[in-house]
Amino acid sequence: MDLLHSIRTEYNRYRRLCELAIEQVTDADLMHRSSDDGNSLAILLRHLSGNLRSRFTDFLTSDGEKPWRQRDEEFEPPTFDRGTLLAQWQTAWDVLDQALQQVAAAGPQALAREVTIRQQPLTVLDALLRSVAHVAYHTGQVVLLARERCGPRWRTLSIPRGGSAAYAAAPDREKSPAPPGPNRS
């Protein structure tokens, strides 16, 4: 299932970008909101965690919007610390990983199988692509907010300014969400 492998790779790429961004911010930065109705980094991670847990718990057999999910609460400022937030984040990715393993075990025909999200039928492939797009959307927000909070101490997560020629000479970074090196990321 090469397509499923590609989807997993993209999820891992976005997860790694979020984690590299979050590693660079202080606890205060993690909770900072630029306005009363704005999202903090913690809110975005909490929302992504809630979304992934809901969508991928019993992915092949139940609606992706679980009755136990409290989506609106995900957008309220969290009252817990970084450790709790990162534990929720890890749990969400574990749930996703288990669901992807189940899809792989079901064989190539599983991608055409129908699942539901908010009572709307989708193929497994469409549900996965929709989820990857959702994760990518919020990953961009996480990276932007983290970069703004870090200011000049930010370590880039992509090709650094002025580094395009060096990247073009060795473009292997796009192949894997590998840990960053100095002035890389």
C-alpha positions in Angstrom: 0.0 0.0 0.0 2.3 2.7 -1.2 -0.4 5.4 -0.9 -1.0 4.6 2.8 2.8 4.8 3.3 2.8 8.2 1.7 -0.1 9.4 3.9 1.7 8.1 7.0 4.9 10.0 5.9 3.0 13.2 5.5 1.4 12.9 9.0 4.8 12.3 10.4 6.2 15.3 8.6 3.6 17.6 10.1 3.8 16.1 13.5 7.6 16.6 13.5 7.2 20.3 12.4 4.8 20.9 15.3 7.1 19.2 17.8 10.2 21.1 16.5 8.3 24.4 16.8 6.9 23.6 20.3 10.4 22.6 21.5 11.5 26.2 20.8 8.9 28.0 22.9 8.7 28.6 26.6 5.7 27.5 28.7 4.4 31.1 28.7 4.7 31.2 24.9 2.8 28.0 24.7 -0.2 29.5 26.4 0.1 33.0 24.9 -2.9 34.3 22.8 -2.5 37.4 20.8 -6.2 38.3 21.4 -9.1 37.1 23.5 -10.5 35.1 20.6 -7.1 34.0 19.2 -5.6 30.6 19.5 -2.5 29.8 21.5 -0.1 27.1 20.6 -1.6 25.0 23.4 -5.1 25.4 22.1 -4.0 24.3 18.6 -2.2 21.2 19.9 -5.2 20.4 22.1 -7.6 20.8 19.2 -5.5 18.6 16.9 -5.2 16.0 19.6 -9.0 16.0 20.2 -9.6 15.8 16.4 -7.2 12.9 15.9 -8.5 10.9 18.8 -12.1 11.4 17.7 -11.5 10.6 14.1 -9.3 7.6 14.5 -10.7 5.8 17.6 -12.6 2.9 16.0 -11.9 4.5 12.7 -13.3 1.7 10.5 -16.3 1.0 12.6 -17.7 4.2 14.1 -18.5 7.8 13.2 -15.4 10.0 13.4 -17.1 12.6 15.5 -17.4 10.8 18.8 -20.1 11.7 21.3 -17.4 12.1 24.1 -15.5 14.7 22.2 -15.9 18.2 23.5 -14.7 20.2 20.5 -15.7 23.6 21.8 -13.6 23.0 25.0 -10.6 22.4 22.8 -10.6 26.2 22.0 -10.7 27.3 25.6 -7.4 28.2 27.3 -6.1 25.0 28.9 -5.7 24.8 32.6 -3.0 22.2 32.5 0.7 22.2 31.9 3.0 21.4 29.0 3.5 17.8 30.2 -0.2 17.1 30.2 -0.6 18.7 26.8 2.2 16.7 25.3 0.8 13.5 26.8 -2.5 14.2 25.1 -0.6 14.9 21.9 1.2 11.6 22.1 -2.0 9.7 22.8 -3.7 11.2 19.8 -0.8 10.1 17.5 -0.9 6.7 19.0 -4.6 6.4 18.2 -3.9 7.5 14.6 -1.0 5.0 14.3 -3.2 2.2 15.4 -5.9 3.2 12.9 -3.4 3.3 10.1 -2.1 -0.2 11.1 -5.7 -1.5 11.0 -6.2 0.0 7.5 -3.0 -1.6 6.3 -4.0 -4.9 7.8 -7.3 -4.8 6.0 -5.5 -4.8 2.7 -5.5 -2.5 -0.4 -9.3 -2.6 -0.7 -9.6 -0.8 2.7 -8.9 2.6 1.1 -12.1 2.3 -0.9 -14.1 1.2 2.2 -16.7 3.7 3.5 -16.5 5.4 6.9 -18.5 8.3 8.3 -17.5 11.6 9.8 -20.3 13.7 11.3 -22.7 11.3 9.7 -21.3 12.0 6.2 -20.0 9.0 4.2 -16.4 9.1 2.9 -14.0 6.6 1.6 -11.2 5.7 3.9 -8.9 7.4 1.4 -11.0 10.6 1.4 -11.1 10.6 5.2 -7.4 10.3 5.5 -6.7 13.0 2.9 -9.1 15.3 4.7 -7.4 14.7 8.0 -3.9 15.2 6.5 -5.1 18.6 5.1 -6.5 19.5 8.5 -3.3 18.6 10.3 -1.3 20.6 7.7 -3.5 23.6 8.1 -3.0 23.8 11.8 0.7 22.9 11.5 1.2 26.1 9.6 -0.5 28.0 12.4 1.6 26.3 15.0 4.8 27.1 13.2 3.8 30.7 12.6 2.8 31.3 16.2 5.9 29.6 17.5 8.1 31.6 15.2 6.5 34.9 16.3 7.0 34.0 19.9 10.6 33.0 19.5 11.7 36.0 17.5 15.4 36.0 16.7 16.1 32.8 18.6 13.9 30.9 16.1 15.6 27.9 14.4 14.1 27.5 10.9 12.1 24.4 10.1 12.7 24.6 6.4 15.3 26.0 4.0 16.9 29.0 5.7 17.0 32.3 4.0 19.9 32.4 1.7 20.2 28.6 1.8 18.4 27.6 -1.4 21.5 26.8 -3.4 22.9 24.6 -0.6 19.6 22.9 -0.3 19.3 22.3 -4.1 22.7 20.6 -4.0 21.5 18.1 -1.3 17.7 18.0 -1.2 17.5 14.9 0.9 15.6 16.7 3.8 12.3 16.4 2.0 12.5 12.6 2.2 12.2 12.3 5.9 11.1 14.2 8.9 14.6 13.9 10.4 15.7 15.8 13.4 17.3 19.2 12.7 20.9 20.0 12.6 22.5 23.4 13.2 20.8 26.1 11.1 18.5 23.4 9.7 15.3 22.2 10.5 
